[in-house]
Amino acid sequence: MRFVRSYGVGFVLLTLMTSASRTHAQQNPKLTTVNYGNIVITATNWPFLIAEQEGMFQKEGIDFKRVIGGNTTATTQALVAGSTDFAQMNLVNLLGANSAGADLIVVAGVYADRASLD
């Protein structure tokens, strides 16, 4: 059996923001705050945790703030309300929010075959 975990907005957006701010960060020491909505911290967050620990965000002019929602509904609501700039969330909540009038988009997704998790 297969399952899909989709992420509303993720690493692709962060990469784009990093590339765009590289020149700016070298000229201006002021950091751009980016609020990242997340449900809980799991292994999928390791790249972000390593980047934070190594100071990669700050080197690129980004003040990376993690906002832990605790559940998918709270994380989705924070994104729709503008409290976060992008969020890791499931596709069901994204579609539910859009059917209620939100205008969220999927930038990246993660797919895992059940056999690879055994």
C-alpha positions as CSV (number, residue, x, y, z in Angstrom):
1,M,0.0,0.0,0.0
2,R,1.3,3.4,-0.8
3,F,0.7,6.7,0.9
4,V,1.4,10.3,0.0
5,R,2.6,13.1,2.3
6,S,2.4,16.4,0.6
7,Y,3.9,19.6,1.9
8,G,2.2,22.9,1.2
9,V,5.2,25.0,0.6
10,G,8.6,23.8,1.4
11,F,12.2,23.5,0.7
12,V,11.8,24.8,-2.9
13,L,10.6,28.1,-1.7
14,L,13.3,28.4,0.8
15,T,15.9,27.7,-1.9
16,L,14.4,30.4,-4.1
17,M,14.4,32.9,-1.3
18,T,18.0,32.0,-0.4
19,S,19.2,32.5,-4.0
20,A,17.4,35.8,-4.3
21,S,18.7,37.1,-1.1
22,R,22.3,36.1,-1.5
23,T,23.5,39.4,-3.0
24,H,21.3,41.4,-0.7
25,A,22.7,39.5,2.4
26,Q,26.3,40.4,1.4
27,Q,25.5,44.1,1.1
28,N,23.1,44.5,4.0
29,P,23.6,42.7,7.3
30,K,19.9,43.1,8.2
31,L,18.2,39.7,8.1
32,T,14.9,39.0,6.4
33,T,12.5,37.1,8.8
34,V,10.9,34.0,7.3
35,N,8.3,32.2,9.4
36,Y,8.1,28.4,8.7
37,G,4.9,26.7,9.8
38,N,5.4,23.1,10.9
39,I,3.2,20.5,12.7
40,V,5.9,18.8,14.8
41,I,9.6,18.2,14.4
42,T,10.4,14.9,12.6
43,A,13.2,13.5,10.5
44,T,11.9,15.4,7.5
45,N,13.1,18.6,9.3
46,W,16.7,17.5,9.5
47,P,17.8,19.6,6.6
48,F,16.3,22.7,8.2
49,L,17.8,21.8,11.6
50,I,21.3,21.3,10.1
51,A,21.0,24.6,8.2
52,E,20.1,26.4,11.4
53,Q,22.9,24.8,13.4
54,E,25.5,25.6,10.7
55,G,24.3,29.2,10.4
56,M,23.4,28.8,6.7
57,F,20.2,30.8,6.9
58,Q,22.0,33.8,8.6
59,K,24.8,33.6,6.0
60,E,22.2,34.1,3.3
61,G,20.4,37.0,5.2
62,I,17.5,34.9,6.5
63,D,16.2,35.0,10.1
64,F,14.5,31.6,10.1
65,K,11.7,31.2,12.6
66,R,10.0,27.9,13.1
67,V,6.3,28.1,14.2
68,I,5.1,24.7,15.6
69,G,1.4,24.4,15.2
70,G,1.0,21.0,16.9
71,N,-1.6,19.8,14.5
72,T,-2.5,20.2,10.8
73,T,-5.5,22.4,11.3
74,A,-3.5,25.0,13.4
75,T,-0.6,25.0,10.9
76,T,-3.0,25.5,8.0
77,Q,-4.9,28.3,9.8
78,A,-1.6,30.1,10.6
79,L,-0.6,29.9,6.9
80,V,-4.0,31.2,5.7
81,A,-3.9,34.0,8.3
82,G,-0.4,35.1,7.2
83,S,1.3,34.2,10.5
84,T,3.7,32.0,8.5
85,D,5.2,32.6,5.1
86,F,5.2,28.9,4.1
87,A,4.3,25.6,5.8
88,Q,4.8,21.9,5.8
89,M,1.3,20.4,5.7
90,N,-0.8,17.6,4.2
91,L,-2.7,17.9,1.0
92,V,-6.1,17.2,2.7
93,N,-5.8,20.4,4.8
94,L,-4.6,22.4,1.9
95,L,-7.5,21.3,-0.3
96,G,-9.9,21.9,2.6
97,A,-8.6,25.4,3.1
98,N,-8.8,26.2,-0.6
99,S,-12.4,24.9,-0.8
100,A,-13.3,27.4,2.0
101,G,-11.8,30.3,0.1
102,A,-8.0,30.2,0.8
103,D,-5.6,30.5,-2.1
104,L,-2.8,28.1,-1.1
105,I,-0.6,26.4,-3.6
106,V,1.6,23.2,-3.5
107,V,5.2,23.9,-4.3
108,A,6.8,20.6,-3.4
109,G,5.7,17.1,-2.2
110,V,7.2,14.0,-0.8
111,Y,6.2,10.6,-1.9
112,A,7.2,7.4,0.0
113,D,6.5,3.8,-1.1
114,R,5.3,1.8,1.9
115,A,7.8,-0.9,1.2
116,S,10.7,1.6,1.6
117,L,9.5,2.3,5.2
118,D,9.7,-1.3,6.4
